């Protein structure tokens, strides 16, 4: 995992993993909600 863009209430996180024979990479947008909880709001994945 790597933080690609960081702000006060959000971060874009890039990642690469191997699942069995497949490689999965992508970016997730993680933001801080109004109730103080962090959560994934969106993602983009590539499976090869």
PDB file of N, CA, C and O in Angstrom, chain B, residues numbered from 101:
ATOM      1  N   UNK B 101       0.833  -1.170   0.000  1.00  0.00           N
ATOM      2  CA  UNK B 101       0.000   0.000   0.000  1.00  0.00           C
ATOM      3  C   UNK B 101       0.880   1.236   0.000  1.00  0.00           C
ATOM      4  O   UNK B 101       1.993   1.240   0.526  1.00  0.00           O
ATOM      5  N   UNK B 102       0.340   2.287  -0.611  1.00  0.00           N
ATOM      6  CA  UNK B 102       1.054   3.565  -0.658  1.00  0.00           C
ATOM      7  C   UNK B 102       0.041   4.702  -0.718  1.00  0.00           C
ATOM      8  O   UNK B 102      -0.897   4.672  -1.515  1.00  0.00           O
ATOM      9  N   UNK B 103       0.238   5.698   0.129  1.00  0.00           N
ATOM     10  CA  UNK B 103      -0.604   6.894   0.077  1.00  0.00           C
ATOM     11  C   UNK B 103      -0.184   7.714  -1.131  1.00  0.00           C
ATOM     12  O   UNK B 103       0.961   8.161  -1.207  1.00  0.00           O
ATOM     13  N   UNK B 104      -1.094   7.916  -2.076  1.00  0.00           N
ATOM     14  CA  UNK B 104      -0.786   8.635  -3.309  1.00  0.00           C
ATOM     15  C   UNK B 104      -1.097  10.119  -3.211  1.00  0.00           C
ATOM     16  O   UNK B 104      -0.344  10.951  -3.717  1.00  0.00           O
ATOM     17  N   UNK B 105      -2.200  10.449  -2.564  1.00  0.00           N
ATOM     18  CA  UNK B 105      -2.605  11.839  -2.319  1.00  0.00           C
ATOM     19  C   UNK B 105      -3.187  11.885  -0.919  1.00  0.00           C
ATOM     20  O   UNK B 105      -3.986  11.025  -0.548  1.00  0.00           O
ATOM     21  N   UNK B 106      -2.793  12.884  -0.138  1.00  0.00           N
ATOM     22  CA  UNK B 106      -3.256  12.977   1.241  1.00  0.00           C
ATOM     23  C   UNK B 106      -3.832  14.363   1.493  1.00  0.00           C
ATOM     24  O   UNK B 106      -3.218  15.375   1.156  1.00  0.00           O
ATOM     25  N   UNK B 107      -5.018  14.396   2.090  1.00  0.00           N
ATOM     26  CA  UNK B 107      -5.652  15.649   2.489  1.00  0.00           C
ATOM     27  C   UNK B 107      -6.099  15.556   3.935  1.00  0.00           C
ATOM     28  O   UNK B 107      -5.899  14.529   4.583  1.00  0.00           O
ATOM     29  N   UNK B 108      -6.699  16.615   4.444  1.00  0.00           N
ATOM     30  CA  UNK B 108      -7.126  16.648   5.845  1.00  0.00           C
ATOM     31  C   UNK B 108      -8.223  15.626   6.142  1.00  0.00           C
ATOM     32  O   UNK B 108      -8.285  15.097   7.251  1.00  0.00           O
ATOM     33  N   UNK B 109      -9.085  15.343   5.171  1.00  0.00           N
ATOM     34  CA  UNK B 109     -10.203  14.422   5.423  1.00  0.00           C
ATOM     35  C   UNK B 109     -10.283  13.287   4.405  1.00  0.00           C
ATOM     36  O   UNK B 109     -11.320  12.636   4.281  1.00  0.00           O
ATOM     37  N   UNK B 110      -9.194  13.048   3.678  1.00  0.00           N
ATOM     38  CA  UNK B 110      -9.213  11.960   2.711  1.00  0.00           C
ATOM     39  C   UNK B 110      -7.836  11.591   2.213  1.00  0.00           C
ATOM     40  O   UNK B 110      -6.892  12.377   2.298  1.00  0.00           O
ATOM     41  N   UNK B 111      -7.736  10.383   1.690  1.00  0.00           N
ATOM     42  CA  UNK B 111      -6.481   9.899   1.118  1.00  0.00           C
ATOM     43  C   UNK B 111      -6.799   8.936  -0.020  1.00  0.00           C
ATOM     44  O   UNK B 111      -7.732   8.139   0.077  1.00  0.00           O
ATOM     45  N   UNK B 112      -6.023   9.012  -1.096  1.00  0.00           N
ATOM     46  CA  UNK B 112      -6.062   8.022  -2.167  1.00  0.00           C
ATOM     47  C   UNK B 112      -4.954   7.025  -1.899  1.00  0.00           C
ATOM     48  O   UNK B 112      -3.782   7.391  -1.812  1.00  0.00           O
ATOM     49  N   UNK B 113      -5.330   5.761  -1.768  1.00  0.00           N
ATOM     50  CA  UNK B 113      -4.382   4.704  -1.421  1.00  0.00           C
ATOM     51  C   UNK B 113      -4.230   3.765  -2.613  1.00  0.00           C
ATOM     52  O   UNK B 113      -5.216   3.221  -3.110  1.00  0.00           O
ATOM     53  N   UNK B 114      -2.994   3.577  -3.069  1.00  0.00           N
ATOM     54  CA  UNK B 114      -2.709   2.627  -4.134  1.00  0.00           C
ATOM     55  C   UNK B 114      -2.246   1.312  -3.530  1.00  0.00           C
ATOM     56  O   UNK B 114      -1.622   1.298  -2.469  1.00  0.00           O
ATOM     57  N   UNK B 115      -2.551   0.207  -4.202  1.00  0.00           N
ATOM     58  CA  UNK B 115      -2.138  -1.096  -3.671  1.00  0.00           C
ATOM     59  C   UNK B 115      -1.937  -2.109  -4.787  1.00  0.00           C
ATOM     60  O   UNK B 115      -2.453  -1.956  -5.894  1.00  0.00           O
ATOM     61  N   UNK B 116      -1.170  -3.151  -4.468  1.00  0.00           N
ATOM     62  CA  UNK B 116      -0.962  -4.305  -5.352  1.00  0.00           C
ATOM     63  C   UNK B 116      -0.927  -5.545  -4.475  1.00  0.00           C
ATOM     64  O   UNK B 116      -0.219  -5.578  -3.468  1.00  0.00           O
ATOM     65  N   UNK B 117      -1.689  -6.566  -4.854  1.00  0.00           N
ATOM     66  CA  UNK B 117      -1.695  -7.832  -4.128  1.00  0.00           C
ATOM     67  C   UNK B 117      -1.759  -8.980  -5.122  1.00  0.00           C
ATOM     68  O   UNK B 117      -2.134  -8.790  -6.279  1.00  0.00           O
ATOM     69  N   UNK B 118      -1.396 -10.158  -4.670  1.00  0.00           N
ATOM     70  CA  UNK B 118      -1.540 -11.367  -5.467  1.00  0.00           C
ATOM     71  C   UNK B 118      -2.553 -12.262  -4.769  1.00  0.00           C
ATOM     72  O   UNK B 118      -2.433 -12.545  -3.577  1.00  0.00           O
ATOM     73  N   UNK B 119      -3.553 -12.703  -5.528  1.00  0.00           N
ATOM     74  CA  UNK B 119      -4.584 -13.582  -5.002  1.00  0.00           C
ATOM     75  C   UNK B 119      -4.536 -14.853  -5.836  1.00  0.00           C
ATOM     76  O   UNK B 119      -5.006 -14.871  -6.974  1.00  0.00           O
ATOM     77  N   UNK B 120      -3.971 -15.913  -5.277  1.00  0.00           N
ATOM     78  CA  UNK B 120      -3.775 -17.132  -6.063  1.00  0.00           C
ATOM     79  C   UNK B 120      -2.832 -16.837  -7.211  1.00  0.00           C
ATOM     80  O   UNK B 120      -1.694 -16.420  -6.997  1.00  0.00           O
ATOM     81  N   UNK B 121      -3.300 -17.051  -8.425  1.00  0.00           N
ATOM     82  CA  UNK B 121      -2.509 -16.808  -9.629  1.00  0.00           C
ATOM     83  C   UNK B 121      -2.715 -15.405 -10.199  1.00  0.00           C
ATOM     84  O   UNK B 121      -2.056 -15.029 -11.168  1.00  0.00           O
ATOM     85  N   UNK B 122      -3.614 -14.637  -9.613  1.00  0.00           N
ATOM     86  CA  UNK B 122      -3.969 -13.331 -10.171  1.00  0.00           C
ATOM     87  C   UNK B 122      -3.314 -12.191  -9.413  1.00  0.00           C
ATOM     88  O   UNK B 122      -3.125 -12.245  -8.198  1.00  0.00           O
ATOM     89  N   UNK B 123      -2.975 -11.157 -10.172  1.00  0.00           N
ATOM     90  CA  UNK B 123      -2.479  -9.922  -9.566  1.00  0.00           C
ATOM     91  C   UNK B 123      -3.591  -8.891  -9.600  1.00  0.00           C
ATOM     92  O   UNK B 123      -4.257  -8.714 -10.620  1.00  0.00           O
ATOM     93  N   UNK B 124      -3.785  -8.218  -8.488  1.00  0.00           N
ATOM     94  CA  UNK B 124      -4.825  -7.194  -8.368  1.00  0.00           C
ATOM     95  C   UNK B 124      -4.152  -5.896  -7.944  1.00  0.00           C
ATOM     96  O   UNK B 124      -3.375  -5.874  -6.989  1.00  0.00           O
ATOM     97  N   UNK B 125      -4.449  -4.828  -8.649  1.00  0.00           N
ATOM     98  CA  UNK B 125      -3.931  -3.510  -8.300  1.00  0.00           C
ATOM     99  C   UNK B 125      -5.062  -2.506  -8.368  1.00  0.00           C
ATOM    100  O   UNK B 125      -6.067  -2.722  -9.045  1.00  0.00           O
ATOM    101  N   UNK B 126      -4.885  -1.421  -7.664  1.00  0.00           N
ATOM    102  CA  UNK B 126      -5.933  -0.422  -7.719  1.00  0.00           C
ATOM    103  C   UNK B 126      -5.683   0.768  -6.822  1.00  0.00           C
ATOM    104  O   UNK B 126      -4.626   0.920  -6.209  1.00  0.00           O
ATOM    105  N   UNK B 127      -6.710   1.608  -6.773  1.00  0.00           N
ATOM    106  CA  UNK B 127      -6.688   2.815  -5.952  1.00  0.00           C
ATOM    107  C   UNK B 127      -8.012   2.886  -5.206  1.00  0.00           C
ATOM    108  O   UNK B 127      -9.069   2.654  -5.793  1.00  0.00           O
ATOM    109  N   UNK B 128      -7.963   3.204  -3.919  1.00  0.00           N
ATOM    110  CA  UNK B 128      -9.164   3.406  -3.106  1.00  0.00           C
ATOM    111  C   UNK B 128      -9.166   4.826  -2.566  1.00  0.00           C
ATOM    112  O   UNK B 128      -8.127   5.348  -2.161  1.00  0.00           O
ATOM    113  N   UNK B 129     -10.335   5.446  -2.563  1.00  0.00           N
ATOM    114  CA  UNK B 129     -10.528   6.739  -1.930  1.00  0.00           C
ATOM    115  C   UNK B 129     -11.069   6.483  -0.536  1.00  0.00           C
ATOM    116  O   UNK B 129     -12.156   5.926  -0.383  1.00  0.00           O
ATOM    117  N   UNK B 130     -10.320   6.885   0.481  1.00  0.00           N
ATOM    118  CA  UNK B 130     -10.714   6.703   1.876  1.00  0.00           C
ATOM    119  C   UNK B 130     -10.941   8.093   2.468  1.00  0.00           C
ATOM    120  O   UNK B 130     -10.059   8.950   2.408  1.00  0.00           O
ATOM    121  N   UNK B 131     -12.132   8.314   3.043  1.00  0.00           N
ATOM    122  CA  UNK B 131     -12.453   9.639   3.577  1.00  0.00           C
ATOM    123  C   UNK B 131     -12.951   9.545   5.019  1.00  0.00           C
ATOM    124  O   UNK B 131     -13.359   8.484   5.493  1.00  0.00           O
ATOM    125  N   UNK B 132     -12.905  10.672   5.685  1.00  0.00           N
ATOM    126  CA  UNK B 132     -13.391  10.808   7.055  1.00  0.00           C
ATOM    127  C   UNK B 132     -14.838  11.277   7.007  1.00  0.00           C
ATOM    128  O   UNK B 132     -15.131  12.334   6.448  1.00  0.00           O
ATOM    129  N   UNK B 133     -15.745  10.496   7.589  1.00  0.00           N
ATOM    130  CA  UNK B 133     -17.163  10.857   7.632  1.00  0.00           C
ATOM    131  C   UNK B 133     -17.408  11.956   8.652  1.00  0.00           C
ATOM    132  O   UNK B 133     -16.527  12.288   9.445  1.00  0.00           O
ATOM    133  N   UNK B 134     -18.604  12.514   8.627  1.00  0.00           N
ATOM    134  CA  UNK B 134     -18.992  13.536   9.587  1.00  0.00           C
ATOM    135  C   UNK B 134     -19.033  13.034  11.016  1.00  0.00           C
ATOM    136  O   UNK B 134     -18.942  13.824  11.955  1.00  0.00           O
ATOM    137  N   UNK B 135     -19.171  11.705  11.194  1.00  0.00           N
ATOM    138  CA  UNK B 135     -19.205  11.134  12.545  1.00  0.00           C
ATOM    139  C   UNK B 135     -17.836  10.680  13.035  1.00  0.00           C
ATOM    140  O   UNK B 135     -17.734   9.994  14.052  1.00  0.00           O
ATOM    141  N   UNK B 136     -16.773  11.064  12.304  1.00  0.00           N
ATOM    142  CA  UNK B 136     -15.406  10.765  12.740  1.00  0.00           C
ATOM    143  C   UNK B 136     -14.894   9.391  12.371  1.00  0.00           C
ATOM    144  O   UNK B 136     -13.871   8.957  12.900  1.00  0.00           O
ATOM    145  N   UNK B 137     -15.581   8.688  11.474  1.00  0.00           N
ATOM    146  CA  UNK B 137     -15.145   7.350  11.067  1.00  0.00           C
ATOM    147  C   UNK B 137     -14.559   7.382   9.664  1.00  0.00           C
ATOM    148  O   UNK B 137     -15.084   8.053   8.776  1.00  0.00           O
ATOM    149  N   UNK B 138     -13.464   6.649   9.472  1.00  0.00           N
ATOM    150  CA  UNK B 138     -12.846   6.521   8.158  1.00  0.00           C
ATOM    151  C   UNK B 138     -13.518   5.390   7.397  1.00  0.00           C
ATOM    152  O   UNK B 138     -13.895   4.380   7.991  1.00  0.00           O
ATOM    153  N   UNK B 139     -13.672   5.553   6.071  1.00  0.00           N
ATOM    154  CA  UNK B 139     -14.261   4.495   5.259  1.00  0.00           C
ATOM    155  C   UNK B 139     -13.898   4.642   3.795  1.00  0.00           C
ATOM    156  O   UNK B 139     -13.568   5.733   3.331  1.00  0.00           O
ATOM    157  N   UNK B 140     -13.962   3.531   3.071  1.00  0.00           N
ATOM    158  CA  UNK B 140     -13.695   3.530   1.637  1.00  0.00           C
ATOM    159  C   UNK B 140     -14.935   4.065   0.923  1.00  0.00           C
ATOM    160  O   UNK B 140     -16.036   3.549   1.116  1.00  0.00           O
ATOM    161  N   UNK B 141     -14.759   5.084   0.111  1.00  0.00           N
ATOM    162  CA  UNK B 141     -15.873   5.707  -0.612  1.00  0.00           C
ATOM    163  C   UNK B 141     -15.907   5.327  -2.088  1.00  0.00           C
ATOM    164  O   UNK B 141     -16.950   5.430  -2.733  1.00  0.00           O
ATOM    165  N   UNK B 142     -14.783   4.892  -2.618  1.00  0.00           N
ATOM    166  CA  UNK B 142     -14.722   4.499  -4.017  1.00  0.00           C
ATOM    167  C   UNK B 142     -13.451   3.730  -4.288  1.00  0.00           C
ATOM    168  O   UNK B 142     -12.487   3.812  -3.527  1.00  0.00           O
ATOM    169  N   UNK B 143     -13.453   2.982  -5.380  1.00  0.00           N
ATOM    170  CA  UNK B 143     -12.257   2.223  -5.736  1.00  0.00           C
ATOM    171  C   UNK B 143     -12.222   1.956  -7.230  1.00  0.00           C
ATOM    172  O   UNK B 143     -13.243   1.984  -7.918  1.00  0.00           O
ATOM    173  N   UNK B 144     -11.037   1.701  -7.698  1.00  0.00           N
ATOM    174  CA  UNK B 144     -10.808   1.308  -9.081  1.00  0.00           C
ATOM    175  C   UNK B 144      -9.832   0.138  -9.030  1.00  0.00           C
ATOM    176  O   UNK B 144      -8.752   0.256  -8.451  1.00  0.00           O
ATOM    177  N   UNK B 145     -10.212  -1.009  -9.641  1.00  0.00           N
ATOM    178  CA  UNK B 145      -9.395  -2.218  -9.573  1.00  0.00           C
ATOM    179  C   UNK B 145      -9.018  -2.700 -10.958  1.00  0.00           C
ATOM    180  O   UNK B 145      -9.762  -2.514 -11.921  1.00  0.00           O
ATOM    181  N   UNK B 146      -7.849  -3.322 -11.047  1.00  0.00           N
ATOM    182  CA  UNK B 146      -7.399  -3.991 -12.265  1.00  0.00           C
ATOM    183  C   UNK B 146      -6.971  -5.382 -11.868  1.00  0.00           C
ATOM    184  O   UNK B 146      -6.126  -5.542 -10.987  1.00  0.00           O
ATOM    185  N   UNK B 147      -7.542  -6.404 -12.507  1.00  0.00           N
ATOM    186  CA  UNK B 147      -7.203  -7.796 -12.224  1.00  0.00           C
ATOM    187  C   UNK B 147      -6.520  -8.359 -13.464  1.00  0.00           C
ATOM    188  O   UNK B 147      -7.032  -8.241 -14.577  1.00  0.00           O
ATOM    189  N   UNK B 148      -5.354  -8.975 -13.259  1.00  0.00           N
ATOM    190  CA  UNK B 148      -4.652  -9.575 -14.404  1.00  0.00           C
ATOM    191  C   UNK B 148      -4.186 -10.962 -14.074  1.00  0.00           C
ATOM    192  O   UNK B 148      -3.576 -11.624 -14.914  1.00  0.00           O
TER     193      UNK B 148
END
